[in-house]
């Protein structure tokens, strides 16, 4: 079997093996629920998914895409396809950035792309849109190069940009890669590239502008979500290896000890060895562009570590600036340079070893060194394999969904007014309360965060009005105030902290359901919330632009299929 065919089989198999090893029990029947990753059997196409809800559009356009797709593919299956696909597709894209013709370089690139702190910590934090954008980046590098050199946009590029823009932070990273790598010194080309980036990000951009009044962040959030140290490893050094997430709960134990220092040292040494060869191979234009992206990603992350106060002021002054407060998340911009440079270093170190020991030995030095240099990310961070688990929802959730569907008009209020839960049925793992999404109706939930004792104020004005309504003196006054704000159903999770205090949330209404964990109460007189007509028009235009780009990608793909068929 020649090298090309061998690489064509071995690299995908290695990528799939790493992905399955990393996800492990997460691929079993059930849903993976961790922090922001909340998947339900049937996600409804609600106003917050479309950008016209009362809170900031954090789930635009990702929730709308899932709501449409899970009518075709069951939500449980769709989630596993997204998780597994983002790892495998990203790994295969990374292999294309490795030294051409080198199986060892391709395998090393796949390993580092899929098995690093950024991937592990984003999985733990539930940032699946970020992982999809991360998976699109290595493919986008090649597509952007073709557009820059050939002057014609590849059909796949539009699809890559759409997939890479399912959240605000992922969309900004994708747009940065596109603008830096696809543009030439021609105003027309710059305008075309910028137009594609704007169309792909139109839903969340327009929705963000509509919510500009609520888009000023609490300055306290900047320090909470800044790039963090990993044990004794300072944040800037952790960022060199794509680590430094703010949440210590998702930090692997291996990243808090000596292994993190060893891993960073190996990474820096391999990058130093491979730097020159990589620069010569890719050329000054692309290498320079990737260096700019690396500096942008690492520099922004380190800025949150060095000066969280300045970033907090910016987030509190400029609407939407808080999107970069999660310092480690922008490190996705570093990967398209870091991974191929390290892969180049692996190839050159092995070549040096082979030259140094040319004779045949019982254990071929080149083979041993190649195996070590391919697997070191796994051997130095082995404790992340199989950390996630798939679970089943309690039967009471389906009962509550049926009760809410049978209730009168109005939105749902989910109590207690705390955004995160750690239910026993989820193994005690922290997750953004999934109850509101499960119920299938527009809902209001608490959005004030408390991280390490620091309170970060929420941004949804309806959540604040609901809290004020619940502070009324008696049940009738509470219900009347809730109904006036468009709340028609209140669902209380009795297993959450404070959820069993019946007296504190006593309402004048009809109880529709009471189980051991949930209480559903209908509030009379609610009319629901209506988005302003101008908002609806603006979002229709934004979604039309986004769909036009998606249709253009599909049209290009179909044209290519037809052309190849008749050759």
N, C-alpha and C positions, 0 to 999 in steps of 0.2 A: 504494500500500500504506500503510495507516494505521500510526501509531506503535506501537500494541500488537502488530500482526502483525510489523512490522519488528524490534522488540525480541525477539519470540518466536523469530525465526530467527537474528538476528545474535549475540545473547548466547550461546546454546549453541554456535554455530559458533566463536566467539572462544574459549570455554572449551576446546573440543576441540582447537583449533589450538595453544593454549598448552601443553596437556597433552602433545600429540604432540611438540611442539618440545622440551619439557623432557625427556621420556623418551627420544625418539629411538631409538637402537639397542637400548634395553632392551625394545622391543616386538617385536624380531626373535625367531625361534625360539630356544629355550633358556631358561635360568634366570638371573635376576639374583641374584647372591650377593655381598652386601656387609655386613660386620660382622654384625649380628644378623638380617639377612634371609637365612634358609636355607629354601629350598623344594626339595622333592624330588619325584620322579614319583608316589610313593604313600606318603604319611605315615601311619604306623600309629597306631592309637589306644592309645598306651602309657600306663603308669601315671603318668608325669610330666605328660602332657597332661591326665589326669583329676584330678590333684591328690594322688595317693597315692604319688608317687615319693619318693626320699630327699632330693632337693635342693629348694631353694625353688621355689615354683610360678610361675616367671617367665613361663611360656608357657601359663598358665591364664587364660581359656578359649580363647585364640586357636588353639593347636595342635589342640585337640579339634574346633573348628569346621572347621579346614582338613582334618583327617583324615576327617571325615564328608563334606564337600563334594567333596573330590578323588576320591571314589568315584563321583561323578556327573559332575563336570567335571575333565578332566585337570589335574594340578597346574600344568603349564606355562601353560595357558590361564587357569586360576584366578588365578595370580599377576598376569598382565597385566591381567585384569579388575579386580583389587583396586587395582593401582597407577593404572591409567587412571581407573577409576571414582572413587577417592577424590579425585583432582584435579578431575575434571569435576563431580561431584556437589557437592563443596565450593564450587567456583566458582559454580555455579548458585545454591546457597544464599546465598552472599555477595551475589549480584545482588539477591536479595529484601530484603536489608537496606539497599540503596542508596536514594537519594531516589526516591520513586514517580514513574513517568512519565518519568524521565530516562534515555535510552539511554546518554548519556555517563557518568552516574554508575554505571549497572550495569556497563558495560565496565571502568571504573576499579576497581570493587570486585572484579570477577573477576580482573583482572590482579594486584592487590596480594594477593588471597587465595591465588592459585596460585603466584605468582613472588616469593617472599620467602625470607630466610635460613632460617627455621624449616622450611619445606617442603624446601628443598634439603639442609639438613643432616640432617634426619630421614630423607630418602631415602638419603643417603650412609651414615648409621648403621644403616639397615635397619629402622627403627622403623615398620613398616607398620601395626600396630594403633593407634599414636599418630596416624598420618595418617588412618586410618578414623574415629577419634574426632574429629579435627579437622574432617573433612568433614561430620560429623553436627552440629557445633555451630551453624552458622547456621540450619539447619532446626529444631534444638531450641529456639533462641531464639523462633521463631514459634510452635511447638507449646506451649511453656511459657506464652507469653502467652495463648494461647487457653484453656488449662486454668485459668489464674489468673482470667481475665475471665469465662469461661462456666461455670466450676465443674464441667465434665465433661472427663475426660481424652481428648484426641484419640487415635484408634486408632494413628496413626503414631508417637506419642510413645514408646510402649513399645518399638517396633522401633528407633527412634533411640537410645534409652538402651542397649539391648542391643548394638547395633553400636558405640556409643561406649564400651563397657566391656569390650573384648576384652583389655585388660591392666590392671594395677593403676593405673599412672599415668594412663592414659586414662580409666579408670573413675572415679578421684577427680575429674578435671577435669569429666567429664560430670555427676557427682553434684553438684558445686558449682554448675554452671550451672542444673541443675534446681532445686536447693534455693533458690537466690537468686531465680530468675525466676518460678517457678511457685507459690510459697507466698503465702498471704494471712494476715491476722491472725485466723485461725481454727484452733484446735488440730486439728480433724478434717482440714483441708486439709494442714496441715503433716505430720500422720501419714501421709496418703496419699502425699504426695510422697516422704517418707523411705522408705516401704515400697517404692515403685517403685525407688528408687535402691539399696536393700539387695538386692532380688531380682535386679536386673541385675548386681550385683557379687558375688552370693553365692558362685559357684565359687572365685574367687581369695581372697575374704575368709575363707571357711571353711578352704580349703587353707592360707592363711597362718597362721591360728590353730593348725592342726595342726602346722605347722612352726615355731611360735614359738621353740622352743629353738635353731633354726638361723638365726633372723631378725635376730640382732644383727650389724650390719655392722662391717667394719674401719674405724676412724676415718680411716685413710689415704685411703679412697675418697672422703671428702667433699671434700678439696682437689683430687683428681684430676678429679672429675666436676662441679666447681662451674662456674658461669657464667664464661666466659673472655673476655678481651679479643680483639678482632679487629684484628690489626695494632696500629696506634697508637690505635684506637678503644677507649676503656675499656668494660668489660663493661656497666655500667649504661646507657651510651649505645647500645651494640650491642643491648641488650635492648629499647630503644624501637622498633627496627626488626625485632624478633622474631629477633635473632641472638644469638651468644655461646655456641655449642656448645663443649663441652670438648675435642673432638678436632680438632686442627689439620689432620689429613689430609683432613677433609671440608669445610674452610673454602675457599670459592672465592677465587681470587687477587684478584678484584675487591673482595672484602670486606676485604682486607688493606692496601689503598692509599687514595688520595684519594677514589675513588668511594664508599667506605663513608661518609665524612664528608658528601659531597654528598648521598647518598641519605638519610642521617639528617636533614640540613638540610631537604631537600624535604619529607620526611615530617612533620616538626614544623611547618613553615610551613603546609602544607595542612591539618593537624589543627587548628592555631590558627584558620585561616580558617573551617573548617567546624564548629567546636565548638558555637557558639551555635545555628546553624540546625539541627544534628542534635539537640540537646537539646530544642528546641521541637517538632521533628517527632515524636520518639518518646515524649515525655512524661517527667515527672519519675520515675515509678515504674520504668519500664524503663531509662531512662538512668542512674538512680542504681544500679540493680542491676548493670548492665554496668560502671559505674565501680568498684563494689566488686570485681567479678571481675578487672578490669584491675589494680587495686591489689594484689589477692591474688597474681596471676600475676607481675607485675613485682617486687613487694616480696619474694616468696619467692625469685625468681631472684637479685635483688641481695643478699639475705641470704646466699646461698651464696657470693657473691663477696666480701662484706665479712667474714664470720665463718665460714669453713669449719671452723675448729676447734670452734666451738660446735655446728655441725651434726654433725661427726664424733662428738663426745661423745654427742649425742642418738641418733645411729644405733647407737652401741655400747651404749646404755643402754636404749632403748625398742625392743622388737621391731617391725620393719617401718618404722621411721622413715626408714631409708635410701632409701625409695621416692622421696623428694623430693631426693635428693642431686644428681641431674642437673638443675642449675639452669635451663638453657635450655628443658627439656622442658615446664615448667609455663607457659611463655609462650603456650601455646595459649589460655589464659584471657584474654589481652590482645586477641586477634584480633577477637572479636565486637564490641568497641568501636572498635578502631583502624581497621578497614577501612571501616565505614560513615561514620565521622567524616571520614576522608581523602576518601572518595568525595563527601561533601557539600562538602568544600573544593574539589574539582575542579570541581564544578558551579558553585559560587559564583565561583571565579576566572574561569571561561569567561564567565559572565554579566557580570562586571565588564569583561572585555575587549570583549565585544560592545557593551556600553553606551558604552565609551570610543571605539570606532571603529565607529560605526553605518553609515557609508557602505560602498558596494561597492568592494572593492579586488581587484587581480589574484589575490591569495591571501587568502581570507577569514580574518581574524585568529582568529575563533572556531573555525574548523575546524583551523587549525594548532595553536592552543593546546590544543584538545581532544585532538588526536592526540598531542601531546607529553605531556600530563598523563595520558593513558591508558596510554602505553607506557614511561614513565620507569623503572618497576621492571625492565623487560627491558633497556633500553638501559644502565642503570647496573650490571647484573649479567648480561652476555651470555654469560659463559664457562661457565655451568652447563648450557647446552643440550647434550643428548646425552652427558652425562658417564658415565652408566651403560651397561653392556654385558650382553647375554645370552650365556651360555656353555653348553656341553654337558658333562655328566659323563663322566669316563673310563670306558671299557668295563669296567675292573677293578672298579668300584664294583658293577656288576650281578653280576659273578662272585662278589664277596665277599658280596653279599646272598644269593645262592643257597647259598654255602658255609655261612653262618650259619644259614640255614633248615634245612639238613640236619644241623646239629650237635645235640648232646644238650642237656639242660636247662641252665638258668642264664642269667644276663644277660651282656651284652657289655661288655668293657672296651676303650676306645679309647686307643691309645698313639700318640705320646708324651702325657704328662699336661700338655698345654698347650692352652688352650681355643681359641685362634685360629690360623689358618693363612693363608698367602699363596701358594697353589699357582700354578705356572706356567700350568696350564690355565685358571685364572681371571684370567689377565692380571696376576698378581702382586697383585691386590686382596685386602686383608685381609678375612677372613670367619670367623665362628664355625664351627669344624670341622663340615662337613656329613655326615661319614661315619657318625656314630652314628645320625642321623635316617634316613639312606638305608637302613640295614641292616634296619629294620623290627622291631627287638626292643628291649626295655628295655636301656638302656646307661648306663655310667658313664664320665664324661670329666673331665679336669682342669678346675678352675674358678678357679684362682689367676691373677689378672691382673697383668701388668706393664705399666704405662703411664708412658712417659717416665722409665724407670728406677725408678719407685715400685711396689713390690709390694703388691697388694691381696689379702688372704687370701680363699680360697674359703669356701663355706658348706656344701658337701655332705659329710657325714661319711663316706659310702662312698668318695668320692674320696680322702679322707685315709687310710682303711684300705687302699685299693688301693696308695697310695704306700708305706705301711709294708710291705705284703706284698712289693712289688717290691724293697725294700731288704734282703730276706733274703739269706743268704750263697750259696745254691745254687739250681739250677733246681727241684729237687724241693720245697724249702721254700717257694719263691715260689708254685708251683702249688697246693700244699696250702693256703696262706694265702688265695689268691684264691678257691679253691673253697669254703672255709669262709665267705667273705663273700658267696657266691652268684654268683660270676663263673664262667661256664662256657665262654666264648669270649673270646679276646683278639685284637683286630685292630690291627695296627700299620701306620701310614702311614710308609713309608720315605722319603718326600720331605720330611717335616717336619723341622725342626731337631732333631737327636738321634735321629731315627727309624731311621738306618742302623746304630746301635750294637747289633749282634746280641747281643753278649756281655752287655750290661747288662740285657737283658730275656729272657735264655734261660729257657725254660720246659720243664717235663716234661709233654709233651702231644703230641697228634696234630696234625701240620700238615695243614690242610685245603686251603690255597691259598697259593701264592707267586707273585707277579707282580713286575714291576719296581718297583711302588710300594706294594703291599700284601702283608701276611703275615697269614694267619688261622690261629690255633692253638686247638684244642679242649682244655679243661682238664677232666680227669675228676673226678667226685665232687661236682660242684656241684648245688645244689638250687634255686637261684633265691631271690629275695627275696619275702616275702609281707608285704603291708601289714597293719597291725593291723586287726582286725575293726571296732573303733570308728571308725577312719579311713574305712573303706569305707562304713559306715553314714552318717557325717557327710557324706561327699561325695555319696552318693546323695540325701540330703535337699537338699543345696545345688543339685545339678544339677536335681532335680525342681522346686525353686523357680524356677530360671532358665528351665527349659522351660515352666513355667506362665505366666510373663510373656510368653515368646515366643508361646505358644499364644493368650494373650489378645490380643496384637497381630494375629495371623493371624485370629482370630475377628472382631475389630472390622473388619478390612479386608474380610473376606468379607461381613459384614453390610452394609457400605457399598456393596459391589458389588451385592448383591441389592436394596438399597433403590433405587439409581440405575437398576437394570434395570426395575423395575416402576413407575417414576414416569410 
